[in-house]
Structures are given as structure tokens and as C-alpha cells.
């Protein structure tokens, strides 16, 4: 019980037009969230990667950085002609991009949040997904670097006044991705040029170890890549995308999934068993497995280990999204966007389907940091109607739903999953609850003696379910799972109602039959 008290409270940020709110929970009391901050004016809001700080854009020029624990402002920045802003993973630095007219205007500025000082400036002509943020950090902020023309520039992340401390020369470089902590490594993409194939290379971030790439993979018919590092910095998945599909099977080009490891044990294609695009790829939180949704519809979903051996086939369907539970063991397979919104929740350790449901028109989706809930959101500007938030339990049952006239954003506040209890304990408790509820449903029908004897025999053959120690507090778990209602009582009422309805129908049919017999 002490570990439950020490676990942080889940929080949700919901942003509507010109305001945002922060809710506490789930679980919710009386089915409604407790509002921590209500309708705070803003044009944008975003948590830092570790959830310690919140960046709030109040207008086209003013940015406020707030402490998430105390909900107090740490510092406010007045940035003229602001176009974009972002926090470093720990919220130590704020990076801003301003409109610029000449190269003399150093329009990208890195600010130290605590002091408000500008620690580094440089010029950047434009902004895209591959060039923003301009300066990128590892998740522990131990390494900072920037992609420039034909090179990667490295900085001292604790002292930017030193400027560029070393450079990695890579002609034609178009995209980079730093590994997570520990590491650190950097993956770099160089597109095709003059008959030379495109390539992805992995380098160490240590200057003395950068003379040769640790791993390299080359491929033709590749215009862009998406790079996915695992949590333990041992491998990177590369979705190589081409604008043109030479087989003429897709208007959207073609994609291939490649895999490179930092120990050189694997450099090649992931063996997918169906032709077609790669819809989604995600690593498990442990970094030991990854899941892929791929192929022409109905798409296929497979979980692989880090040696590219298939562990589990999740079947085929209208799917394009996969999400690993941060506590491991569970996975959500879904079809969002222009697909119907089907969702399937799996326990991939037990290779068991827990439940299925639907969340139509979902734009964003993610597990809660404690692994117990899954939130989907329908947001503008992607969809202008039916905006709202749905929260599901880990087995797919709906826990909470709220609609908005206009919703732009719905995010969980990031927390380290290690701070929460193991979800395996909850799963065991739920299995016990299901067994208990099934036992309560067993009733002896008022029928022949033979039927009664069969029921009695079956009840004797099934011994009472073993109740482990962690299931002794099943009442609190039951309240969390079923929203405070007693499911066994509700089910028994329904069963009784259905039984009475069936008896009335039998009486009606018997009366009709006797009336017909007497008339004849």
C-alpha cells in the first residue's frame, strides 16, 4: 500500500481554443476528473520529455516555463516574431525559432530557463520536421548536437559558451537521430546522389571513436527515412520510404524496414511476411522487442525480438497503429485515421487477446505512464467535428468519455513508468475477480431433478479459486476497474430480468397454442 501512495498522480493536459486545462487522474472520483488547472490562456502548451516542466505559449511573443509540481512560473520570455519553441528533455533549456530576414539575424536562440540567459545563437533559414528542433539532446541531456550543411556539430551540453567542440563531416547529410540514454550514439541519413545509394550510418558521439561508422546500411529507391532508437541504445529501426512504387501497387510510394545494431550483429532488412507499406513501428519499453504493422489491407502485425525473430503474430485487420504499454506485457493494435477505429488489446506475454473495442475518428492515442489506461483523442484541425477524449482500461472497456466543441490537444503528463506498481499485480487481481464473478453467477435452475444433479456435480468438480495475497484488496481494484459499481449485482439483475421476459414469452406462446386448439 505504501508503494501506491508514493506513486505519482496521473495528469492530462487538454487544450481548447486559446485555453488549456490540466486534470488529475484517472482514476476519477464519481466518474469525473479533478481539475488541477482550469482554462489557462494560451496558444500552445507542451510538457518537457521528463514531465518536470511545462512550456506555455501565451501569445505570439510571450512564452512561460512553469514547474509542474508547484504549478508556478519559473521564467517568462518575450520573443518577437516567434514561430516555434521547444524544451530540452529535462526542461533545462528553451529553444526558440524567430522570423528572420538576413543571415546576420541569428534567429535560433537557446535559453537557459533558470537564469533566462541566451547561451547560444545561430542562423537557420527555414524549419521542417528534419531540421527542428535545431539543437537536439539525448534523453539525459548528456549530449547536444546540431545538423548543419554536410556535417554534425557537437556542443558541451553543460556549457554552450564553448561553442562547437567538434564536428563530424558527412557530405549530403539530411537527417539525424540521437539514441536514448544510455549510449550515446547518433544515426545519420544521407540520401541517394549521382548513382550513389542512400545510407544510414551509426556513429559514436565520442569524438575519439568517430573515425569509422559502427554500423552502415545502404539502399536504393529511398527519398526519406524515419529512425526509431530503442530505449537501451542497442539498435535502430529504419523505415526507408520512396515516393514512387515501381511495382505500381500503391499511389503512396513504397517503404522497407531495416534494422541496425550498435554491436554490428545485424545490418539488414526485417523479414516481413507480407508485401506493402510499413504503417507503424514501435519498440517495447524494455528495448528487447519491437512491433510492426505492415502490408496492404488487411494489414498484418508481428512482434519481433531484437534479433529479428518473430515472437507473436497478432493477426490481420484494418490496422495502422501499434502501441506498447510502458509497463510491458500489454499492447494495443488499432486502425485510426481513415480506418474504422478498431482496437485490439493483447497480453503478448500470455499470447492472449484481452478485448476489442472501437474509437472512431481518433487522431492521437497513447498509454498512460502507469500502463493501466489508454487514451484516444479526436482533435482539430485534423477533424473539426466530434472532438473529444476517450479513456479505456487496459482490456479495452471504456472508462471515461468527454466531448468538446473544439479540442486541439490531449496529452498525458510524462512520468517514469518505474515509479508505478507492476501491472502484473493488477492483471492477477482481475483474473481472480473474473473467477469470483463467474462463481456468483452459477444458479440452479428450477427444472428436472436430472438437471439439478448435473449442476450440483459440476459445482463439486470445480474447486474454489485460489485467492493470492495481492487479491485480498480486490474491493479497491474492483472499484477502479468497474467505476465503483458492483458488476456481479448488476449482472444478476439483468439475468433475472431476462429470465422473467423468457417466462412471459413461454406463457404467451402456451396461451396462443391452447386457444388455437380449442377453436379447432
Secondary structure by P-SEA (a helix, b strand, c coil): ccccccbbbbbbbbbcccbbbbbccccccccbbbbcccccccccccccccccbbbbbccccbbbbbccccccccbbbbbcccccccccccccbbbbbbbbcccccccbbbbccccccccbbbbbccccccccccccccccccbbbbbcccbbbbcccccccccccbbbbbcccccccccccccbbbbbbbccccccccbbbbbbccccccccccbbbbbccccbbbbbbcccccbbbbbcccccccccccccbbbbbbbbbcccccccccccccccccccccccccccbbbbbbccccbbbbbbcccccccccccccccccccccccccbbbbbbcccccbbbbbbcccccccccccccccccbbbbcccccbbbbbbcccccccccbbbbbcccccccbbbbbccccccccccccccccccaaaaaaaaaaaaaaaaaaacccccccaaaaaaaaaaaaacccccccccccaaaaaaaaaaccccaaaaaaaaaaaaaaaaaaaaaaaaaaaaaaaaac
